[in-house]
Amino acid sequence: MPEIDKSKAGGFEFSDEALAEKARKELNAISYLRGEMQNMNSAGKLAALKGLISKQVFDTEVGYSFLKELQNELLADDSIDNAQIPLIPVVDSGKVRDTEIQVQKLKWQRKFHILLPFTLVLAGCVVFMFIVAATSNNLTILDYKDKLENKYAAWDESLTKREQEVKEKEEKILEDEQNLKRGKTDNGSKEDTDSR
């Protein structure tokens, strides 16, 4: 399959592929119009020519060629007064491209102006989230292990300290109980000794 040159259309070679694409679209419109105009009388063709010119349907060389062909056909027809046949205004294709570029530029500027506030708000949210994460005392995934180990180490130290205190109290209670028992036994032996 031969490769299609994207810069050619309707027997013309364009310097710009976008302009060639526009010419290809005009070719499709021309083929449709030719089918519609086959059974038209001269007055209908004249009205169609005037409508195409007033609506500026064509702005490439392909479209102008069709308009010129239709104009010549009407000029050759004796039933139409040549004074009624309009001239074809030619728009500089450079101006058309510049206008299209300006339109595209304006569209992008509008989109930019619409999206800019949203982008700034979202960026502010991201910065705020980082600030909150950096200044928060809550555990984060980055230092989760260290904080968790420190927390459990503190609990272990506290439990060990309490356990030691409980052991000391138990020892003191046991010692007091033993002292009480000894005191009772000592008092009992003294009473036995005194009663003898």
Backbone as JSON Lines, residues from 0, in Angstrom:
{"i":0,"aa":"M","n":[0.85,-1.18,0.0],"ca":[0.0,0.0,0.0],"c":[0.89,1.24,0.0]}
{"i":1,"aa":"P","n":[0.71,2.12,-0.98],"ca":[1.58,3.31,-1.04],"c":[1.27,4.28,0.1]}
{"i":2,"aa":"E","n":[2.29,4.93,0.54],"ca":[2.16,5.88,1.65],"c":[1.55,7.18,1.14]}
{"i":3,"aa":"I","n":[0.55,7.71,1.87],"ca":[-0.14,8.94,1.47],"c":[0.66,10.12,2.01]}
{"i":4,"aa":"D","n":[0.93,11.08,1.11],"ca":[1.62,12.29,1.53],"c":[0.61,13.21,2.2]}
{"i":5,"aa":"K","n":[0.82,13.5,3.44],"ca":[-0.15,14.26,4.23],"c":[-0.2,15.74,3.84]}
{"i":6,"aa":"S","n":[0.75,16.2,3.04],"ca":[0.75,17.61,2.66],"c":[0.11,17.84,1.3]}
{"i":7,"aa":"K","n":[-0.45,16.79,0.67],"ca":[-1.08,16.92,-0.65],"c":[-2.58,16.66,-0.55]}
{"i":8,"aa":"A","n":[-3.32,17.46,-1.34],"ca":[-4.78,17.26,-1.38],"c":[-5.33,17.93,-2.63]}
{"i":9,"aa":"G","n":[-6.16,17.22,-3.37],"ca":[-6.85,17.79,-4.53],"c":[-5.94,18.33,-5.59]}
{"i":10,"aa":"G","n":[-4.79,17.73,-5.79],"ca":[-3.85,18.19,-6.8],"c":[-2.98,19.36,-6.36]}
{"i":11,"aa":"F","n":[-3.05,19.71,-5.11],"ca":[-2.24,20.81,-4.56],"c":[-1.3,20.23,-3.51]}
{"i":12,"aa":"E","n":[-0.14,20.84,-3.39],"ca":[0.8,20.47,-2.33],"c":[0.89,21.65,-1.37]}
{"i":13,"aa":"F","n":[0.58,21.39,-0.13],"ca":[0.53,22.45,0.88],"c":[1.79,22.42,1.74]}
{"i":14,"aa":"S","n":[2.17,23.59,2.23],"ca":[3.36,23.67,3.09],"c":[3.04,23.24,4.51]}
{"i":15,"aa":"D","n":[1.77,23.21,4.83],"ca":[1.32,22.9,6.19],"c":[0.37,21.71,6.14]}
{"i":16,"aa":"E","n":[0.62,20.7,6.98],"ca":[-0.24,19.51,7.0],"c":[-1.65,19.84,7.48]}
{"i":17,"aa":"A","n":[-1.77,20.79,8.38],"ca":[-3.1,21.17,8.87],"c":[-3.92,21.79,7.75]}
{"i":18,"aa":"L","n":[-3.29,22.59,6.91],"ca":[-3.97,23.2,5.78],"c":[-4.36,22.14,4.76]}
{"i":19,"aa":"A","n":[-3.49,21.16,4.56],"ca":[-3.8,20.05,3.65],"c":[-4.98,19.24,4.19]}
{"i":20,"aa":"E","n":[-5.05,19.05,5.48],"ca":[-6.17,18.34,6.09],"c":[-7.47,19.11,5.87]}
{"i":21,"aa":"K","n":[-7.39,20.42,6.0],"ca":[-8.56,21.27,5.76],"c":[-9.0,21.15,4.3]}
{"i":22,"aa":"A","n":[-8.03,21.1,3.38],"ca":[-8.34,20.95,1.96],"c":[-9.01,19.6,1.7]}
{"i":23,"aa":"R","n":[-8.56,18.54,2.39],"ca":[-9.2,17.22,2.23],"c":[-10.66,17.26,2.7]}
{"i":24,"aa":"K","n":[-10.91,17.98,3.78],"ca":[-12.29,18.13,4.26],"c":[-13.13,18.9,3.23]}
{"i":25,"aa":"E","n":[-12.52,19.91,2.63],"ca":[-13.22,20.67,1.59],"c":[-13.5,19.78,0.38]}
{"i":26,"aa":"L","n":[-12.6,18.87,0.06],"ca":[-12.83,17.93,-1.05],"c":[-14.06,17.07,-0.78]}
{"i":27,"aa":"N","n":[-14.21,16.6,0.47],"ca":[-15.39,15.81,0.83],"c":[-16.66,16.65,0.66]}
{"i":28,"aa":"A","n":[-16.61,17.9,1.09],"ca":[-17.77,18.78,0.95],"c":[-18.08,19.03,-0.53]}
{"i":29,"aa":"I","n":[-17.03,19.18,-1.33],"ca":[-17.22,19.43,-2.77],"c":[-17.88,18.24,-3.43]}
{"i":30,"aa":"S","n":[-17.44,17.03,-3.09],"ca":[-18.05,15.85,-3.71],"c":[-19.52,15.74,-3.32]}
{"i":31,"aa":"Y","n":[-19.86,16.09,-2.08],"ca":[-21.27,16.09,-1.65],"c":[-22.05,17.14,-2.44]}
{"i":32,"aa":"L","n":[-21.49,18.36,-2.56],"ca":[-22.18,19.44,-3.28],"c":[-22.39,19.1,-4.75]}
{"i":33,"aa":"R","n":[-21.41,18.46,-5.35],"ca":[-21.56,18.08,-6.76],"c":[-22.73,17.12,-6.94]}
{"i":34,"aa":"G","n":[-22.85,16.19,-6.03],"ca":[-23.98,15.25,-6.09],"c":[-25.31,15.97,-5.94]}
{"i":35,"aa":"E","n":[-25.37,16.96,-5.05],"ca":[-26.6,17.71,-4.83],"c":[-26.92,18.63,-6.02]}
{"i":36,"aa":"M","n":[-25.88,19.13,-6.7],"ca":[-26.08,20.11,-7.76],"c":[-26.34,19.48,-9.13]}
{"i":37,"aa":"Q","n":[-26.22,18.18,-9.26],"ca":[-26.39,17.54,-10.57],"c":[-27.74,17.84,-11.19]}
{"i":38,"aa":"N","n":[-28.78,17.84,-10.42],"ca":[-30.13,18.04,-10.97],"c":[-30.64,19.46,-10.75]}
{"i":39,"aa":"M","n":[-29.74,20.38,-10.33],"ca":[-30.16,21.76,-10.09],"c":[-30.19,22.53,-11.41]}
{"i":40,"aa":"N","n":[-31.11,23.5,-11.46],"ca":[-31.1,24.4,-12.62],"c":[-30.08,25.49,-12.38]}
{"i":41,"aa":"S","n":[-29.91,26.36,-13.34],"ca":[-28.9,27.43,-13.25],"c":[-29.18,28.39,-12.11]}
{"i":42,"aa":"A","n":[-30.44,28.7,-11.85],"ca":[-30.79,29.62,-10.76],"c":[-30.41,29.01,-9.41]}
{"i":43,"aa":"G","n":[-30.63,27.7,-9.26],"ca":[-30.27,27.01,-8.03],"c":[-28.76,27.0,-7.82]}
{"i":44,"aa":"K","n":[-28.02,26.8,-8.92],"ca":[-26.55,26.8,-8.83],"c":[-26.04,28.19,-8.47]}
{"i":45,"aa":"L","n":[-26.68,29.23,-9.03],"ca":[-26.29,30.62,-8.71],"c":[-26.54,30.89,-7.23]}
{"i":46,"aa":"A","n":[-27.69,30.45,-6.71],"ca":[-28.01,30.64,-5.28],"c":[-27.0,29.88,-4.42]}
{"i":47,"aa":"A","n":[-26.62,28.67,-4.86],"ca":[-25.63,27.89,-4.11],"c":[-24.28,28.59,-4.1]}
{"i":48,"aa":"L","n":[-23.86,29.14,-5.24],"ca":[-22.58,29.86,-5.32],"c":[-22.6,31.06,-4.38]}
{"i":49,"aa":"K","n":[-23.7,31.83,-4.41],"ca":[-23.8,33.01,-3.54],"c":[-23.76,32.59,-2.06]}
{"i":50,"aa":"G","n":[-24.45,31.5,-1.73],"ca":[-24.46,31.02,-0.35],"c":[-23.08,30.57,0.11]}
{"i":51,"aa":"L","n":[-22.37,29.83,-0.75],"ca":[-21.02,29.36,-0.4],"c":[-20.06,30.53,-0.2]}
{"i":52,"aa":"I","n":[-20.22,31.56,-1.04],"ca":[-19.33,32.73,-0.92],"c":[-19.66,33.53,0.34]}
{"i":53,"aa":"S","n":[-20.96,33.75,0.6],"ca":[-21.33,34.56,1.76],"c":[-20.98,33.87,3.08]}
{"i":54,"aa":"K","n":[-21.1,32.54,3.11],"ca":[-20.79,31.81,4.34],"c":[-19.3,31.48,4.47]}
{"i":55,"aa":"Q","n":[-18.53,31.84,3.46],"ca":[-17.08,31.58,3.44],"c":[-16.78,30.12,3.81]}
{"i":56,"aa":"V","n":[-17.42,29.21,3.08],"ca":[-17.29,27.78,3.34],"c":[-15.89,27.3,2.98]}
{"i":57,"aa":"F","n":[-15.34,27.85,1.92],"ca":[-14.03,27.39,1.45],"c":[-12.97,28.46,1.66]}
{"i":58,"aa":"D","n":[-11.8,28.03,2.13],"ca":[-10.69,28.98,2.25],"c":[-9.35,28.35,1.89]}
{"i":59,"aa":"T","n":[-9.38,27.25,1.14],"ca":[-8.13,26.7,0.59],"c":[-8.23,26.73,-0.93]}
{"i":60,"aa":"E","n":[-7.14,26.48,-1.58],"ca":[-7.08,26.5,-3.04],"c":[-8.03,25.47,-3.65]}
{"i":61,"aa":"V","n":[-8.23,24.36,-2.97],"ca":[-9.15,23.32,-3.45],"c":[-10.56,23.88,-3.51]}
{"i":62,"aa":"G","n":[-11.0,24.54,-2.47],"ca":[-12.33,25.13,-2.43],"c":[-12.48,26.26,-3.44]}
{"i":63,"aa":"Y","n":[-11.45,27.09,-3.56],"ca":[-11.49,28.19,-4.53],"c":[-11.58,27.64,-5.95]}
{"i":64,"aa":"S","n":[-10.91,26.54,-6.23],"ca":[-10.98,25.92,-7.56],"c":[-12.41,25.49,-7.88]}
{"i":65,"aa":"F","n":[-13.07,24.9,-6.89],"ca":[-14.46,24.48,-7.1],"c":[-15.35,25.7,-7.35]}
{"i":66,"aa":"L","n":[-15.17,26.75,-6.53],"ca":[-15.97,27.96,-6.71],"c":[-15.74,28.57,-8.1]}
{"i":67,"aa":"K","n":[-14.5,28.57,-8.56],"ca":[-14.17,29.12,-9.88],"c":[-14.8,28.26,-10.98]}
{"i":68,"aa":"E","n":[-14.76,26.95,-10.8],"ca":[-15.38,26.04,-11.77],"c":[-16.88,26.3,-11.86]}
{"i":69,"aa":"L","n":[-17.53,26.46,-10.71],"ca":[-18.97,26.75,-10.68],"c":[-19.25,28.12,-11.29]}
{"i":70,"aa":"Q","n":[-18.4,29.09,-10.99],"ca":[-18.56,30.44,-11.55],"c":[-18.44,30.4,-13.08]}
{"i":71,"aa":"N","n":[-17.45,29.68,-13.61],"ca":[-17.25,29.57,-15.06],"c":[-18.45,28.89,-15.73]}
{"i":72,"aa":"E","n":[-18.99,27.87,-15.04],"ca":[-20.16,27.18,-15.57],"c":[-21.34,28.14,-15.69]}
{"i":73,"aa":"L","n":[-21.51,28.98,-14.68],"ca":[-22.62,29.95,-14.7],"c":[-22.37,31.05,-15.73]}
{"i":74,"aa":"L","n":[-21.1,31.46,-15.89],"ca":[-20.77,32.49,-16.89],"c":[-21.06,31.97,-18.31]}
{"i":75,"aa":"A","n":[-20.87,30.69,-18.54],"ca":[-21.11,30.09,-19.86],"c":[-22.6,29.89,-20.12]}
{"i":76,"aa":"D","n":[-23.4,29.91,-19.07],"ca":[-24.84,29.69,-19.21],"c":[-25.5,31.0,-19.66]}
{"i":77,"aa":"D","n":[-26.24,30.95,-20.8],"ca":[-26.87,32.17,-21.34],"c":[-28.12,32.57,-20.56]}
{"i":78,"aa":"S","n":[-28.69,31.67,-19.76],"ca":[-29.91,32.0,-19.03],"c":[-29.64,32.84,-17.77]}
{"i":79,"aa":"I","n":[-28.38,33.02,-17.41],"ca":[-28.0,33.79,-16.21],"c":[-27.32,35.07,-16.66]}
{"i":80,"aa":"D","n":[-27.75,36.18,-16.05],"ca":[-27.11,37.47,-16.32],"c":[-25.76,37.48,-15.62]}
{"i":81,"aa":"N","n":[-24.7,37.72,-16.36],"ca":[-23.34,37.69,-15.81],"c":[-23.15,38.7,-14.68]}
{"i":82,"aa":"A","n":[-23.93,39.77,-14.65],"ca":[-23.81,40.78,-13.61],"c":[-24.27,40.23,-12.25]}
{"i":83,"aa":"Q","n":[-25.11,39.18,-12.28],"ca":[-25.6,38.58,-11.04],"c":[-24.6,37.61,-10.42]}
{"i":84,"aa":"I","n":[-23.63,37.18,-11.22],"ca":[-22.66,36.19,-10.74],"c":[-21.61,36.92,-9.91]}
{"i":85,"aa":"P","n":[-21.49,36.56,-8.62],"ca":[-20.55,37.29,-7.75],"c":[-19.09,36.9,-8.01]}
{"i":86,"aa":"L","n":[-18.23,37.85,-7.71],"ca":[-16.8,37.55,-7.75],"c":[-16.44,36.72,-6.52]}
{"i":87,"aa":"I","n":[-15.36,35.98,-6.62],"ca":[-14.94,35.12,-5.5],"c":[-13.92,35.87,-4.66]}
{"i":88,"aa":"P","n":[-14.28,36.21,-3.42],"ca":[-13.3,36.9,-2.57],"c":[-12.25,35.9,-2.08]}
{"i":89,"aa":"V","n":[-11.01,36.3,-2.21],"ca":[-9.91,35.42,-1.8],"c":[-9.34,35.94,-0.49]}
{"i":90,"aa":"V","n":[-9.32,35.07,0.49],"ca":[-8.76,35.41,1.79],"c":[-7.33,34.87,1.81]}
{"i":91,"aa":"D","n":[-6.4,35.68,2.26],"ca":[-5.0,35.24,2.35],"c":[-4.92,34.04,3.29]}
{"i":92,"aa":"S","n":[-4.39,32.93,2.8],"ca":[-4.32,31.72,3.62],"c":[-3.42,31.92,4.84]}
{"i":93,"aa":"G","n":[-2.45,32.83,4.72],"ca":[-1.61,33.15,5.87],"c":[-2.42,33.82,6.97]}
{"i":94,"aa":"K","n":[-3.35,34.7,6.57],"ca":[-4.22,35.35,7.54],"c":[-5.16,34.34,8.19]}
{"i":95,"aa":"V","n":[-5.64,33.4,7.37],"ca":[-6.53,32.37,7.9],"c":[-5.79,31.55,8.94]}
{"i":96,"aa":"R","n":[-4.57,31.16,8.62],"ca":[-3.78,30.37,9.58],"c":[-3.48,31.18,10.83]}
{"i":97,"aa":"D","n":[-3.13,32.48,10.63],"ca":[-2.86,33.32,11.8],"c":[-4.1,33.46,12.68]}
{"i":98,"aa":"T","n":[-5.27,33.6,12.04],"ca":[-6.52,33.7,12.79],"c":[-6.79,32.41,13.55]}
{"i":99,"aa":"E","n":[-6.57,31.27,12.89],"ca":[-6.77,29.98,13.55],"c":[-5.81,29.82,14.73]}
{"i":100,"aa":"I","n":[-4.58,30.26,14.55],"ca":[-3.59,30.19,15.63],"c":[-4.04,31.07,16.79]}
{"i":101,"aa":"Q","n":[-4.55,32.28,16.48],"ca":[-5.02,33.18,17.53],"c":[-6.21,32.58,18.29]}
{"i":102,"aa":"V","n":[-7.11,31.93,17.53],"ca":[-8.27,31.3,18.16],"c":[-7.82,30.19,19.1]}
{"i":103,"aa":"Q","n":[-6.88,29.35,18.63],"ca":[-6.35,28.27,19.47],"c":[-5.66,28.84,20.7]}
{"i":104,"aa":"K","n":[-4.9,29.91,20.5],"ca":[-4.19,30.55,21.61],"c":[-5.19,31.07,22.65]}
{"i":105,"aa":"L","n":[-6.27,31.7,22.18],"ca":[-7.29,32.21,23.1],"c":[-7.96,31.07,23.86]}
{"i":106,"aa":"K","n":[-8.22,29.95,23.17],"ca":[-8.82,28.8,23.85],"c":[-7.91,28.3,24.96]}
{"i":107,"aa":"W","n":[-6.62,28.17,24.64],"ca":[-5.67,27.69,25.66],"c":[-5.54,28.67,26.8]}
{"i":108,"aa":"Q","n":[-5.58,29.97,26.49],"ca":[-5.5,30.97,27.56],"c":[-6.72,30.88,28.48]}
{"i":109,"aa":"R","n":[-7.92,30.69,27.89],"ca":[-9.12,30.54,28.7],"c":[-9.01,29.32,29.6]}
{"i":110,"aa":"K","n":[-8.57,28.21,29.01],"ca":[-8.42,26.99,29.81],"c":[-7.41,27.2,30.92]}
{"i":111,"aa":"F","n":[-6.31,27.89,30.6],"ca":[-5.28,28.17,31.6],"c":[-5.86,29.0,32.74]}
{"i":112,"aa":"H","n":[-6.61,30.06,32.38],"ca":[-7.17,30.93,33.41],"c":[-8.22,30.2,34.26]}
{"i":113,"aa":"I","n":[-8.9,29.24,33.67],"ca":[-9.89,28.47,34.44],"c":[-9.18,27.47,35.34]}
{"i":114,"aa":"L","n":[-8.16,26.82,34.83],"ca":[-7.49,25.75,35.59],"c":[-6.48,26.28,36.61]}
{"i":115,"aa":"L","n":[-5.98,27.48,36.41],"ca":[-4.97,28.03,37.32],"c":[-5.44,28.09,38.78]}
{"i":116,"aa":"P","n":[-6.62,28.63,39.07],"ca":[-7.04,28.65,40.48],"c":[-7.16,27.25,41.09]}
{"i":117,"aa":"F","n":[-7.71,26.31,40.32],"ca":[-7.83,24.94,40.82],"c":[-6.45,24.34,41.1]}
{"i":118,"aa":"T","n":[-5.53,24.59,40.21],"ca":[-4.17,24.07,40.38],"c":[-3.53,24.66,41.63]}
{"i":119,"aa":"L","n":[-3.7,25.96,41.82],"ca":[-3.13,26.61,43.01],"c":[-3.76,26.07,44.3]}
{"i":120,"aa":"V","n":[-5.06,25.86,44.28],"ca":[-5.75,25.33,45.47],"c":[-5.23,23.92,45.78]}
{"i":121,"aa":"L","n":[-5.11,23.1,44.75],"ca":[-4.62,21.73,44.96],"c":[-3.17,21.74,45.45]}
{"i":122,"aa":"A","n":[-2.34,22.61,44.88],"ca":[-0.95,22.69,45.33],"c":[-0.9,23.15,46.79]}
{"i":123,"aa":"G","n":[-1.76,24.11,47.15],"ca":[-1.82,24.57,48.54],"c":[-2.23,23.44,49.48]}
{"i":124,"aa":"C","n":[-3.19,22.62,49.04],"ca":[-3.62,21.47,49.86],"c":[-2.47,20.49,50.08]}
{"i":125,"aa":"V","n":[-1.71,20.23,49.03],"ca":[-0.58,19.3,49.15],"c":[0.45,19.86,50.13]}
{"i":126,"aa":"V","n":[0.78,21.16,50.0],"ca":[1.75,21.78,50.91],"c":[1.22,21.73,52.35]}
{"i":127,"aa":"F","n":[-0.06,22.04,52.53],"ca":[-0.67,21.99,53.86],"c":[-0.57,20.58,54.45]}
{"i":128,"aa":"M","n":[-0.83,19.57,53.64],"ca":[-0.75,18.19,54.12],"c":[0.67,17.83,54.55]}
{"i":129,"aa":"F","n":[1.66,18.29,53.79],"ca":[3.05,18.03,54.19],"c":[3.39,18.74,55.5]}
{"i":130,"aa":"I","n":[2.91,19.97,55.66],"ca":[3.18,20.71,56.9],"c":[2.53,19.99,58.08]}
{"i":131,"aa":"V","n":[1.29,19.56,57.91],"ca":[0.59,18.84,58.99],"c":[1.32,17.55,59.32]}
{"i":132,"aa":"A","n":[1.75,16.84,58.31],"ca":[2.45,15.57,58.54],"c":[3.78,15.8,59.25]}
{"i":133,"aa":"A","n":[4.47,16.88,58.91],"ca":[5.77,17.14,59.51],"c":[5.66,17.6,60.96]}
{"i":134,"aa":"T","n":[4.59,18.33,61.28],"ca":[4.47,18.88,62.63],"c":[3.57,18.06,63.54]}
{"i":135,"aa":"S","n":[2.98,17.03,63.04],"ca":[2.04,16.22,63.82],"c":[2.78,15.26,64.75]}
{"i":136,"aa":"N","n":[2.19,15.01,65.92],"ca":[2.75,14.04,66.86],"c":[2.25,12.64,66.6]}
{"i":137,"aa":"N","n":[1.32,12.5,65.71],"ca":[0.78,11.19,65.39],"c":[1.84,10.35,64.69]}
{"i":138,"aa":"L","n":[1.67,9.06,64.82],"ca":[2.62,8.16,64.17],"c":[2.45,8.23,62.67]}
{"i":139,"aa":"T","n":[3.56,8.29,62.0],"ca":[3.55,8.23,60.54],"c":[4.27,6.97,60.11]}
{"i":140,"aa":"I","n":[4.12,6.6,58.9],"ca":[4.72,5.36,58.42],"c":[6.25,5.44,58.46]}
{"i":141,"aa":"L","n":[6.77,6.66,58.35],"ca":[8.24,6.81,58.29],"c":[8.9,6.51,59.64]}
{"i":142,"aa":"D","n":[8.29,7.02,60.71],"ca":[8.92,6.82,62.01],"c":[8.07,5.93,62.91]}
{"i":143,"aa":"Y","n":[7.18,5.17,62.33],"ca":[6.27,4.3,63.08],"c":[7.03,3.29,63.92]}
{"i":144,"aa":"K","n":[8.01,2.62,63.34],"ca":[8.75,1.57,64.05],"c":[9.48,2.16,65.26]}
{"i":145,"aa":"D","n":[10.2,3.27,65.05],"ca":[10.96,3.88,66.15],"c":[10.03,4.33,67.28]}
{"i":146,"aa":"K","n":[8.96,5.01,66.92],"ca":[8.05,5.51,67.96],"c":[7.4,4.35,68.7]}
{"i":147,"aa":"L","n":[7.04,3.3,67.97],"ca":[6.41,2.15,68.59],"c":[7.38,1.44,69.54]}
{"i":148,"aa":"E","n":[8.63,1.28,69.1],"ca":[9.64,0.65,69.97],"c":[9.87,1.5,71.22]}
{"i":149,"aa":"N","n":[9.96,2.81,71.06],"ca":[10.14,3.71,72.2],"c":[8.95,3.63,73.16]}
{"i":150,"aa":"K","n":[7.76,3.55,72.58],"ca":[6.57,3.46,73.41],"c":[6.57,2.17,74.23]}
{"i":151,"aa":"Y","n":[6.87,1.05,73.58],"ca":[6.91,-0.22,74.31],"c":[8.08,-0.29,75.3]}
{"i":152,"aa":"A","n":[9.18,0.33,74.97],"ca":[10.32,0.37,75.9],"c":[9.93,1.17,77.16]}
{"i":153,"aa":"A","n":[9.19,2.26,76.95],"ca":[8.74,3.05,78.1],"c":[7.77,2.24,78.95]}
{"i":154,"aa":"W","n":[6.86,1.51,78.28],"ca":[5.94,0.65,79.03],"c":[6.69,-0.44,79.81]}
{"i":155,"aa":"D","n":[7.66,-1.03,79.15],"ca":[8.45,-2.09,79.8],"c":[9.17,-1.54,81.02]}
{"i":156,"aa":"E","n":[9.76,-0.35,80.87],"ca":[10.47,0.28,81.98],"c":[9.51,0.6,83.13]}
{"i":157,"aa":"S","n":[8.34,1.11,82.77],"ca":[7.34,1.43,83.79],"c":[6.86,0.17,84.51]}
{"i":158,"aa":"L","n":[6.61,-0.89,83.73],"ca":[6.17,-2.15,84.34],"c":[7.26,-2.75,85.24]}
{"i":159,"aa":"T","n":[8.49,-2.68,84.8],"ca":[9.6,-3.2,85.6],"c":[9.71,-2.42,86.91]}
{"i":160,"aa":"K","n":[9.54,-1.1,86.83],"ca":[9.62,-0.26,88.01],"c":[8.48,-0.61,88.99]}
{"i":161,"aa":"R","n":[7.27,-0.77,88.45],"ca":[6.12,-1.12,89.29],"c":[6.29,-2.51,89.91]}
{"i":162,"aa":"E","n":[6.8,-3.41,89.09],"ca":[7.03,-4.77,89.58],"c":[8.02,-4.75,90.74]}
{"i":163,"aa":"Q","n":[9.04,-3.95,90.61],"ca":[10.05,-3.82,91.67],"c":[9.41,-3.25,92.93]}
{"i":164,"aa":"E","n":[8.56,-2.22,92.75],"ca":[7.89,-1.62,93.89],"c":[6.97,-2.64,94.58]}
{"i":165,"aa":"V","n":[6.25,-3.43,93.75],"ca":[5.36,-4.45,94.31],"c":[6.17,-5.48,95.08]}
{"i":166,"aa":"K","n":[7.31,-5.91,94.55],"ca":[8.16,-6.89,95.23],"c":[8.66,-6.32,96.56]}
{"i":167,"aa":"E","n":[9.05,-5.04,96.53],"ca":[9.54,-4.42,97.76],"c":[8.43,-4.37,98.82]}
{"i":168,"aa":"K","n":[7.21,-4.02,98.38],"ca":[6.09,-3.97,99.31],"c":[5.76,-5.35,99.85]}
{"i":169,"aa":"E","n":[5.81,-6.36,98.94],"ca":[5.55,-7.74,99.38],"c":[6.59,-8.17,100.43]}
{"i":170,"aa":"E","n":[7.86,-7.84,100.15],"ca":[8.92,-8.19,101.1],"c":[8.71,-7.49,102.43]}
{"i":171,"aa":"K","n":[8.3,-6.24,102.39],"ca":[8.07,-5.48,103.62],"c":[6.9,-6.08,104.41]}
{"i":172,"aa":"I","n":[5.85,-6.44,103.64],"ca":[4.68,-7.05,104.31],"c":[5.08,-8.38,104.94]}
{"i":173,"aa":"L","n":[5.83,-9.19,104.2],"ca":[6.29,-10.48,104.73],"c":[7.17,-10.26,105.96]}
{"i":174,"aa":"E","n":[8.01,-9.3,105.89],"ca":[8.91,-9.0,107.0],"c":[8.1,-8.54,108.22]}
{"i":175,"aa":"D","n":[7.11,-7.69,107.97],"ca":[6.25,-7.23,109.07],"c":[5.48,-8.39,109.68]}
{"i":176,"aa":"E","n":[4.99,-9.27,108.8],"ca":[4.27,-10.44,109.31],"c":[5.19,-11.31,110.17]}
{"i":177,"aa":"Q","n":[6.41,-11.49,109.69],"ca":[7.36,-12.3,110.45],"c":[7.69,-11.62,111.78]}
{"i":178,"aa":"N","n":[7.85,-10.31,111.74],"ca":[8.12,-9.57,112.96],"c":[6.96,-9.7,113.94]}
{"i":179,"aa":"L","n":[5.75,-9.63,113.4],"ca":[4.58,-9.78,114.25],"c":[4.53,-11.17,114.86]}
{"i":180,"aa":"K","n":[4.81,-12.16,114.03],"ca":[4.82,-13.53,114.54],"c":[5.91,-13.7,115.61]}
{"i":181,"aa":"R","n":[7.07,-13.15,115.34],"ca":[8.15,-13.24,116.32],"c":[7.78,-12.49,117.58]}
{"i":182,"aa":"G","n":[7.14,-11.35,117.38],"ca":[6.73,-10.55,118.55],"c":[5.7,-11.32,119.38]}
{"i":183,"aa":"K","n":[4.78,-12.0,118.72],"ca":[3.79,-12.78,119.43],"c":[4.47,-13.95,120.12]}
{"i":184,"aa":"T","n":[5.36,-14.6,119.4],"ca":[6.06,-15.73,119.99],"c":[6.96,-15.23,121.12]}
{"i":185,"aa":"D","n":[7.59,-14.14,120.95],"ca":[8.45,-13.6,121.99],"c":[7.6,-13.18,123.18]}
{"i":186,"aa":"N","n":[6.46,-12.56,122.92],"ca":[5.55,-12.15,123.99],"c":[4.99,-13.38,124.69]}
{"i":187,"aa":"G","n":[4.64,-14.39,123.96],"ca":[4.12,-15.63,124.52],"c":[5.14,-16.32,125.39]}
{"i":188,"aa":"S","n":[6.39,-16.36,124.96],"ca":[7.44,-17.0,125.76],"c":[7.71,-16.17,127.0]}
{"i":189,"aa":"K","n":[7.62,-14.81,126.85],"ca":[7.85,-13.97,128.01],"c":[6.74,-14.19,129.02]}
{"i":190,"aa":"E","n":[5.49,-14.32,128.51],"ca":[4.36,-14.53,129.41],"c":[4.5,-15.87,130.11]}
{"i":191,"aa":"D","n":[4.96,-16.88,129.35],"ca":[5.18,-18.21,129.96],"c":[6.26,-18.12,131.04]}
{"i":192,"aa":"T","n":[7.29,-17.39,130.75],"ca":[8.37,-17.25,131.68],"c":[7.91,-16.47,132.93]}
{"i":193,"aa":"D","n":[7.12,-15.45,132.71],"ca":[6.65,-14.63,133.82],"c":[5.68,-15.41,134.7]}
{"i":194,"aa":"S","n":[4.85,-16.24,134.1],"ca":[3.86,-16.98,134.88],"c":[4.55,-18.07,135.71]}
{"i":195,"aa":"R","n":[5.73,-18.53,135.39],"ca":[6.44,-19.52,136.15],"c":[7.06,-18.85,137.27]}
